[in-house]
Amino acid sequence: MNTIEEQLNALRKTAMTAGEKDAVRSATASYMGEHPFFVRKHGVGRLQYGTSNDINNHYKVIAKIRMTIAIIIALLLGGGTSFAAENSLPGDILYPVKVHVNENVQEVIAVSNEAEAKLQAKLAVRRLDEAEKLAMEGKLSAETSADLKTRFEEHSESSKEHRIKTEESGKTDAAASISSDTEVSLEMHKKLLEDMEESKPEMKGFLGGILDGVRVYLKESGDNRAEIETKVFAGEGSDEKAAAEGVLSAAQNKIEEAKKYVEKQKANVSAETRAEANARIDAAVAAVAEGKAKIEVEAYADAFALFKKAAREAEMAKRLMSARYELNLEVKTGKNETEDANNEKSDGTVEDNANNDKNDTGDNDGNDENNTSKGEDGCFVGGCSGQICSGEKNVITTCEMKSEYACYKEAKCERQPDGKCGWTQNAKLKQCLSVGVNVEIKIGTPDVNVEVNGEAESALGL
């Protein structure tokens, strides 16, 4: 585990791309426009703060000041995947920054009920992600489990409240989309948590309460989604057939996306996981066929519902496979005899498995180190921070936290024109490596002094 000093060094040298800076500035300007705030002199040596709606609301003023400070700090530190705290888990030194700075800034930017409903649903799922990662590492405790369950329920309730307001404002389609996406996410996490209880029996006592909460909100989301979809269809009036056919097209696109994803990832996951994904795709195809039959007899409402179901099943196939891969839950670590037999050509020879399983990093002994992940064309990502792209597995390096290492998280490790493995130097990677903000925050009393690239940028009195 990285030391506190190393993690603080990461904060001081966190890189932020020009695009990320523009996005934060744009969001900040948008928020300021939506929430005008002014300061005027009132009496001798006194400043009065206020808004156009409530000049004397002291608590709103304090909240706005704090959020402004949070936005400034987030702007200076960085955003997106380059911000070190985003990957932190409960118990890590940067976790409070993740939930009290990063997420608070996101809440400020979410100025509409629709945006807030989506954000709170996202944060609810994020708490489930954290619980699952800790469980897979054997680090989930009773205290952390209870805290994550409480936070999950608070985010879920907030999302529901804002989704209801979204629907009441006349945005029925948006409300239906939020409910449907929430249902898919919760269904996926229910399955993952159930599997973890079986594969990690020592974690079952800590996962049970969270799983119970997921089941409650999953049922609620499903019921709500069905109710709103009925309203959406009823609002189509005389265009019922066109509405059903429009959803059919969307469902077919989802199915094709899922098929392509499963095909691409088949070498990276277990046969059981592939079978599960294909079963959901088959269910989606069956729902489409049934929906088409309903159109033939002009049962458009039933067809509409079936096509929506098909889209959800296809999306579940893709998300569940991706989640299992990320969590290393049922990920394939080696080829078995059945797969070797399937690789035989019709002339009795065996195809080169290096070409068939380009992303397979598992040896038959299953002893791959945790610092190796999959690249392309027989290339592997290694090193303590995932900064090395080479043709060798299990490359070990010293553990150093450098801002440029974050750039490689979304970069492509593959064969280069010279035949050697390396990071593909596209425009995005080059920009990330060349643009950075070195930030140093010195916390004193009573000021927080912020230095950018070694020069004092501002001082915020707290």
C-alpha positions as CSV (number, residue, x, y, z in Angstrom):
1,M,0.0,0.0,0.0
2,N,1.3,3.5,-0.8
3,T,2.5,5.5,2.2
4,I,0.7,8.7,3.3
5,E,3.7,10.8,1.9
6,E,3.4,9.1,-1.5
7,Q,-0.3,9.8,-1.7
8,L,0.2,13.4,-0.7
9,N,2.9,13.7,-3.4
10,A,0.3,12.5,-5.8
11,L,-2.0,15.4,-4.8
12,R,0.8,17.9,-5.3
13,K,1.6,16.7,-8.9
14,T,-1.8,15.6,-10.2
15,A,-2.2,16.3,-13.9
16,M,-5.3,17.8,-15.6
17,T,-5.8,18.0,-19.3
18,A,-6.8,21.1,-21.1
19,G,-10.2,19.6,-21.9
20,E,-10.9,18.8,-18.2
21,K,-10.0,22.3,-17.2
22,D,-12.4,23.7,-19.8
23,A,-15.2,21.4,-18.7
24,V,-14.8,22.4,-15.0
25,R,-14.7,26.1,-16.0
26,S,-17.8,25.7,-18.2
27,A,-19.7,23.9,-15.4
28,T,-18.6,26.6,-12.8
29,A,-19.8,29.4,-15.1
30,S,-23.1,27.6,-15.7
31,Y,-23.6,27.2,-12.0
32,M,-22.8,30.8,-11.3
33,G,-25.3,31.9,-13.9
34,E,-28.1,29.7,-12.4
35,H,-27.3,30.8,-8.8
36,P,-26.4,34.6,-8.8
37,F,-24.6,35.7,-5.6
38,F,-23.4,39.1,-4.6
39,V,-21.5,40.8,-1.8
40,R,-22.2,44.5,-0.8
41,K,-21.0,46.7,2.0
42,H,-23.4,47.1,4.9
43,G,-22.4,49.6,7.6
44,V,-18.9,50.3,8.7
45,G,-16.5,47.5,8.0
46,R,-19.2,45.0,7.4
47,L,-20.0,42.9,4.3
48,Q,-23.4,41.6,3.6
49,Y,-23.8,38.4,1.5
50,G,-27.0,37.5,-0.3
51,T,-28.9,36.0,-3.3
52,S,-31.6,37.4,-5.4
53,N,-34.1,35.1,-3.7
54,D,-33.2,35.4,-0.1
55,I,-30.8,38.1,1.0
56,N,-30.8,37.2,4.6
57,N,-30.5,33.4,4.4
58,H,-27.2,33.0,6.2
59,Y,-27.1,29.2,5.8
60,K,-27.5,29.3,2.1
61,V,-24.7,31.9,1.9
62,I,-22.3,29.6,3.9
63,A,-23.2,26.7,1.8
64,K,-22.5,28.6,-1.4
65,I,-19.1,29.8,0.0
66,R,-18.1,26.3,0.9
67,M,-19.2,25.0,-2.5
68,T,-17.2,27.8,-4.3
69,I,-14.1,26.8,-2.3
70,A,-14.7,23.2,-3.2
71,I,-15.0,24.0,-6.9
72,I,-11.8,26.1,-6.8
73,I,-9.9,23.3,-5.0
74,A,-11.2,20.7,-7.5
75,L,-10.3,23.0,-10.4
76,L,-6.7,23.3,-9.2
77,L,-6.3,19.7,-8.2
78,G,-7.7,18.2,-11.4
79,G,-10.7,16.1,-12.5
80,G,-11.8,12.8,-14.0
81,T,-9.6,9.8,-13.9
82,S,-6.5,12.0,-13.3
83,F,-7.7,12.9,-9.9
84,A,-6.1,10.4,-7.5
85,A,-9.0,10.4,-5.0
86,E,-11.5,9.0,-7.6
87,N,-10.1,5.5,-7.3
88,S,-9.9,5.5,-3.5
89,L,-11.9,3.2,-1.2
90,P,-13.2,3.6,2.3
91,G,-10.2,3.6,4.6
92,D,-7.9,5.2,2.1
93,I,-6.5,8.7,3.0
94,L,-8.0,10.3,-0.1
95,Y,-11.5,8.8,0.4
96,P,-12.8,11.9,2.2
97,V,-11.7,14.1,-0.7
98,K,-13.6,11.8,-3.1
99,V,-16.9,12.0,-1.2
100,H,-16.7,15.5,0.4
101,V,-15.0,17.4,-2.4
102,N,-15.4,15.6,-5.7
103,E,-18.9,14.5,-5.2
104,N,-20.0,17.7,-3.6
105,V,-18.8,19.6,-6.7
106,Q,-20.8,17.2,-8.9
107,E,-23.9,18.0,-6.9
108,V,-23.4,21.7,-7.3
109,I,-23.1,21.3,-11.0
110,A,-26.3,19.2,-11.3
111,V,-28.6,22.1,-11.4
112,S,-31.8,20.3,-12.7
113,N,-33.9,17.6,-11.1
114,E,-33.1,15.3,-14.0
115,A,-29.3,15.8,-13.6
116,E,-29.6,15.4,-9.8
117,A,-31.6,12.2,-10.1
118,K,-29.0,10.7,-12.5
119,L,-26.1,11.8,-10.3
120,Q,-27.6,10.4,-7.1
121,A,-28.3,7.1,-8.8
122,K,-24.7,7.0,-10.0
123,L,-23.4,7.7,-6.5
124,A,-25.6,5.0,-5.0
125,V,-24.1,2.5,-7.5
126,R,-20.6,3.9,-6.6
127,R,-21.2,2.9,-3.0
128,L,-22.0,-0.7,-4.2
129,D,-18.9,-0.7,-6.3
130,E,-16.8,0.2,-3.3
131,A,-18.4,-2.5,-1.1
132,E,-17.7,-5.1,-3.8
133,K,-14.1,-4.1,-4.3
134,L,-13.4,-4.2,-0.6
135,A,-15.2,-7.6,-0.3
136,M,-13.1,-9.1,-3.1
137,E,-9.9,-7.9,-1.3
138,G,-11.2,-9.3,2.0
139,K,-11.2,-5.8,3.6
140,L,-14.9,-5.2,4.1
141,S,-15.7,-4.7,7.8
142,A,-19.0,-4.5,9.6
143,E,-18.6,-0.8,10.3
144,T,-17.7,0.0,6.6
145,S,-20.5,-2.2,5.4
146,A,-23.1,-0.4,7.5
147,D,-21.8,3.0,6.5
148,L,-21.9,2.1,2.8
149,K,-25.4,0.7,3.1
150,T,-26.6,3.9,4.7
151,R,-25.0,6.0,2.0
152,F,-26.4,3.8,-0.7
153,E,-29.9,4.2,0.7
154,E,-29.5,8.0,1.1
155,H,-28.4,8.4,-2.5
156,S,-31.2,6.1,-3.7
157,E,-33.9,8.1,-1.8
158,S,-32.5,11.3,-3.2
159,S,-32.5,10.0,-6.7
160,K,-36.1,8.8,-6.3
161,E,-37.2,12.3,-5.1
162,H,-35.6,14.1,-8.0
163,R,-36.8,11.5,-10.5
164,I,-40.4,12.1,-9.2
165,K,-39.9,15.9,-9.6
166,T,-38.5,15.3,-13.2
167,E,-41.7,13.4,-14.1
168,E,-43.9,16.0,-12.5
169,S,-42.2,18.7,-14.6
170,G,-43.4,16.9,-17.7
171,K,-40.2,15.0,-18.6
172,T,-41.8,11.6,-18.5
173,D,-39.3,10.1,-21.0
174,A,-36.3,11.3,-19.0
175,A,-37.9,9.8,-15.8
176,A,-38.5,6.5,-17.5
177,S,-34.9,6.4,-18.7
178,I,-33.6,7.1,-15.2
179,S,-35.8,4.3,-13.7
180,S,-34.8,1.8,-16.4
181,D,-31.1,2.5,-16.0
182,T,-31.3,2.2,-12.2
183,E,-33.1,-1.1,-12.5
184,V,-30.4,-2.5,-14.8
185,S,-27.6,-1.3,-12.5
186,L,-29.3,-2.7,-9.4
187,E,-30.1,-6.0,-11.0
188,M,-26.4,-6.4,-12.0
189,H,-25.2,-5.6,-8.5
190,K,-27.7,-8.0,-6.9
191,K,-26.3,-10.8,-9.0
192,L,-22.7,-9.8,-8.2
193,L,-23.3,-9.6,-4.5
194,E,-25.1,-12.9,-4.5
195,D,-22.2,-14.5,-6.3
196,M,-19.7,-12.9,-3.8
197,E,-21.6,-14.4,-0.9
198,E,-21.0,-17.8,-2.4
199,S,-17.4,-17.3,-3.5
200,K,-16.4,-15.3,-0.4
201,P,-18.2,-16.9,2.5
202,E,-16.2,-15.0,5.0
203,M,-17.7,-11.8,3.6
204,K,-21.3,-13.0,3.6
205,G,-22.1,-11.4,7.0
206,F,-20.9,-8.0,5.8
207,L,-22.6,-8.2,2.4
208,G,-26.0,-9.4,3.6
209,G,-27.3,-6.0,4.7
210,I,-26.2,-4.3,1.6
211,L,-27.8,-7.0,-0.6
212,D,-31.1,-6.6,1.3
213,G,-31.1,-2.9,0.5
214,V,-30.4,-3.5,-3.2
215,R,-33.3,-5.9,-3.4
216,V,-35.7,-3.4,-1.9
217,Y,-34.7,-0.6,-4.3
218,L,-34.5,-3.0,-7.2
219,K,-38.2,-4.0,-6.8
220,E,-39.1,-0.4,-6.3
221,S,-37.3,0.7,-9.4
222,G,-38.8,-2.1,-11.5
223,D,-42.4,-1.2,-10.4
224,N,-41.7,2.5,-11.0
225,R,-40.2,1.9,-14.4
226,A,-43.2,-0.2,-15.5
227,E,-45.6,2.5,-14.4
228,I,-43.8,5.3,-16.1
229,E,-43.3,3.3,-19.3
230,T,-47.1,2.8,-19.4
231,K,-47.5,6.6,-19.2
232,V,-44.9,7.2,-21.9
233,F,-46.7,4.9,-24.3
234,A,-50.1,6.3,-23.5
235,G,-48.7,9.8,-24.3
236,E,-47.9,8.7,-27.9
237,G,-51.6,8.8,-28.9
238,S,-52.3,7.8,-32.5
239,D,-48.6,7.0,-33.1
240,E,-48.6,3.8,-31.0
241,K,-47.3,1.6,-33.8
242,A,-44.5,4.1,-34.6
243,A,-43.6,4.3,-31.0
244,A,-43.3,0.5,-30.7
245,E,-41.3,0.2,-33.8
246,G,-39.0,3.0,-32.6
247,V,-38.3,1.1,-29.4
248,L,-37.7,-2.1,-31.5
249,S,-34.9,-0.4,-33.4
250,A,-33.3,0.7,-30.2
251,A,-33.5,-2.8,-28.8
252,Q,-32.0,-4.4,-31.9
253,N,-29.1,-1.9,-31.6
254,K,-28.6,-2.8,-28.0
255,I,-28.5,-6.5,-28.9
256,E,-25.9,-6.0,-31.6
257,E,-23.7,-4.0,-29.2
258,A,-24.0,-6.7,-26.6
259,K,-23.1,-9.5,-29.1
260,K,-20.0,-7.5,-30.2
261,Y,-18.9,-6.9,-26.7
262,V,-19.3,-10.5,-25.6
263,E,-17.3,-11.7,-28.7
264,K,-14.5,-9.2,-28.0
265,Q,-14.2,-10.2,-24.3
266,K,-14.8,-13.9,-24.6
267,A,-11.1,-14.8,-24.1
268,N,-11.0,-12.8,-20.9
269,V,-13.7,-14.4,-18.8
270,S,-14.8,-17.8,-17.8
271,A,-17.1,-20.1,-19.8
272,E,-19.8,-19.7,-17.1
273,T,-19.7,-15.9,-17.5
274,R,-19.9,-16.2,-21.3
275,A,-22.8,-18.5,-21.0
276,E,-24.6,-16.2,-18.6
277,A,-24.1,-13.2,-21.0
278,N,-25.3,-15.2,-24.0
279,A,-28.3,-16.4,-22.1
280,R,-29.4,-12.8,-21.5
281,I,-28.8,-12.0,-25.2
282,D,-30.9,-15.0,-26.1
283,A,-33.6,-13.7,-23.8
284,A,-33.4,-10.3,-25.5
285,V,-33.7,-11.9,-28.9
286,A,-36.7,-13.9,-27.7
287,A,-38.4,-10.8,-26.3
288,V,-37.9,-9.0,-29.7
289,A,-39.5,-11.9,-31.5
290,E,-42.5,-11.9,-29.2
291,G,-42.8,-8.2,-29.5
292,K,-42.9,-8.5,-33.3
293,A,-45.7,-11.0,-33.0
294,K,-47.6,-8.5,-30.9
295,I,-47.2,-5.9,-33.6
296,E,-48.8,-8.2,-36.1
297,V,-52.0,-8.4,-34.0
298,E,-51.8,-4.7,-33.2
299,A,-51.1,-5.2,-29.5
300,Y,-48.7,-2.2,-29.6
301,A,-48.6,-1.6,-25.8
302,D,-47.4,-5.2,-25.2
303,A,-44.9,-4.9,-28.0
304,F,-43.5,-1.6,-26.6
305,A,-43.0,-3.3,-23.2
306,L,-41.3,-6.4,-24.7
307,F,-38.9,-4.3,-26.8
308,K,-38.0,-2.3,-23.7
309,K,-37.3,-5.6,-21.8
310,A,-35.1,-6.8,-24.7
311,A,-33.0,-3.6,-24.4
312,R,-32.6,-4.1,-20.7
313,E,-31.5,-7.7,-21.0
314,A,-28.9,-6.8,-23.7
315,E,-27.5,-4.0,-21.6
316,M,-27.4,-6.4,-18.6
317,A,-25.4,-8.9,-20.6
318,K,-22.7,-6.3,-21.4
319,R,-22.6,-4.6,-17.9
320,L,-22.4,-7.9,-16.0
321,M,-19.6,-9.3,-18.1
322,S,-17.7,-6.0,-17.7
323,A,-18.2,-5.9,-14.0
324,R,-17.0,-9.5,-13.5
325,Y,-13.9,-8.7,-15.5
326,E,-13.1,-5.6,-13.5
327,L,-13.7,-7.4,-10.2
328,N,-11.7,-10.4,-11.3
329,L,-14.8,-12.5,-10.4
330,E,-14.8,-15.6,-12.6
331,V,-12.1,-14.3,-14.9
332,K,-10.4,-17.0,-16.9
333,T,-6.8,-17.6,-15.8
334,G,-5.9,-20.4,-18.3
335,K,-7.2,-22.4,-21.3
336,N,-8.9,-25.7,-20.7
337,E,-9.0,-28.9,-22.9
338,T,-12.4,-28.0,-24.4
339,E,-11.2,-24.6,-25.6
340,D,-8.0,-26.2,-27.0
341,A,-10.1,-28.7,-28.9
342,N,-12.2,-25.9,-30.3
343,N,-9.1,-24.2,-31.7
344,E,-8.3,-27.1,-34.0
345,K,-8.5,-26.5,-37.7
346,S,-10.4,-28.8,-40.0
347,D,-7.1,-30.2,-41.3
348,G,-6.2,-31.4,-37.8
349,T,-3.6,-28.7,-37.0
350,V,-4.0,-26.3,-34.1
351,E,-4.2,-22.6,-34.6
352,D,-1.7,-20.3,-32.9
353,N,-3.3,-19.6,-29.6
354,A,-1.3,-16.4,-29.4
355,N,-3.4,-15.0,-32.2
356,N,-6.7,-16.4,-31.0
357,D,-6.3,-15.3,-27.4
358,K,-4.5,-11.9,-27.8
359,N,-5.8,-10.6,-24.5
360,D,-5.4,-13.8,-22.5
361,T,-2.8,-13.2,-19.8
362,G,-3.3,-16.5,-17.9
363,D,-0.7,-19.3,-17.8
364,N,-1.8,-22.9,-17.2
365,D,-0.4,-22.7,-13.7
366,G,-2.6,-19.7,-12.9
367,N,0.2,-17.9,-11.0
368,D,0.0,-14.5,-12.8
369,E,0.9,-11.5,-10.6
370,N,-1.8,-8.9,-9.8
371,N,0.2,-6.2,-11.5
372,T,-0.3,-7.6,-15.0
373,S,-3.4,-6.7,-17.1
374,K,-4.4,-7.3,-20.7
375,G,-3.2,-5.2,-23.6
376,E,-3.5,-6.0,-27.3
377,D,-1.5,-8.3,-29.7
378,G,0.3,-10.2,-27.0
379,C,1.3,-7.0,-25.1
380,F,0.9,-6.6,-21.3
381,V,0.4,-3.7,-18.9
382,G,2.6,-4.0,-15.9
383,G,4.5,-2.1,-13.2
384,C,3.2,-1.0,-9.8
385,S,1.2,1.9,-11.3
386,G,0.3,0.2,-14.6
387,Q,2.8,2.5,-16.4
388,I,4.7,-0.2,-18.3
389,C,3.6,-1.7,-21.7
390,S,5.8,-4.6,-22.8
391,G,5.7,-8.1,-24.3
392,E,6.4,-9.6,-20.9
393,K,4.0,-10.6,-18.2
394,N,4.5,-9.8,-14.5
395,V,6.9,-6.8,-15.0
396,I,7.6,-5.5,-11.5
397,T,8.8,-2.0,-10.7
398,T,9.2,0.2,-7.6
399,C,6.0,2.0,-6.5
400,E,6.1,5.7,-7.3
401,M,3.1,8.0,-7.7
402,K,3.7,10.3,-10.6
403,S,1.1,12.4,-12.3
404,E,1.9,11.1,-15.8
405,Y,1.0,7.6,-14.8
406,A,-2.7,8.5,-14.7
407,C,-2.5,9.2,-18.4
408,Y,-1.9,5.5,-19.2
409,K,-5.2,4.3,-17.6
410,E,-7.0,5.0,-20.8
411,A,-4.1,4.6,-23.2
412,K,-3.7,1.7,-25.6
413,C,-1.0,-0.9,-25.0
414,E,-0.3,-2.7,-28.3
415,R,2.3,-3.6,-31.0
416,Q,3.8,-0.5,-32.6
417,P,5.1,-0.2,-36.2
418,D,8.5,-1.5,-35.2
419,G,6.9,-4.7,-33.9
420,K,7.6,-3.9,-30.3
421,C,5.0,-3.4,-27.6
422,G,4.4,0.2,-26.4
423,W,1.8,2.9,-25.7
424,T,0.2,4.2,-28.8
425,Q,1.0,7.9,-28.9
426,N,-2.3,9.3,-30.0
427,A,-3.3,13.0,-29.6
428,K,-5.1,12.4,-26.3
429,L,-2.1,10.6,-24.6
430,K,0.3,13.2,-25.9
431,Q,-1.8,16.1,-24.6
432,C,-2.2,14.3,-21.2
433,L,1.5,13.8,-20.9
434,S,2.4,17.4,-21.9
435,V,-0.2,19.3,-19.9
436,G,-0.2,19.3,-16.1
437,V,-0.8,21.4,-13.1
438,N,1.5,20.9,-10.1
439,V,-0.5,21.8,-7.0
440,E,0.7,22.3,-3.5
441,I,-1.8,23.0,-0.7
442,K,-0.4,24.3,2.6
443,I,-2.9,24.1,5.4
444,G,-2.2,26.6,8.1
445,T,-4.2,28.8,10.6
446,P,-6.4,30.5,9.7
447,D,-5.7,30.3,5.9
448,V,-5.4,27.6,3.3
449,N,-2.6,28.7,1.0
450,V,-2.7,27.2,-2.5
451,E,0.4,27.2,-4.7
452,V,0.3,26.4,-8.4
453,N,3.6,25.5,-10.1
454,G,5.4,26.9,-7.2
455,E,3.7,30.3,-7.1
456,A,1.0,31.5,-4.7
457,E,-2.3,31.4,-6.7
458,S,-4.7,32.4,-3.9
459,A,-5.4,32.4,-0.3
460,L,-8.8,31.3,1.0
461,G,-9.7,32.4,4.5
462,L,-11.6,29.7,6.4
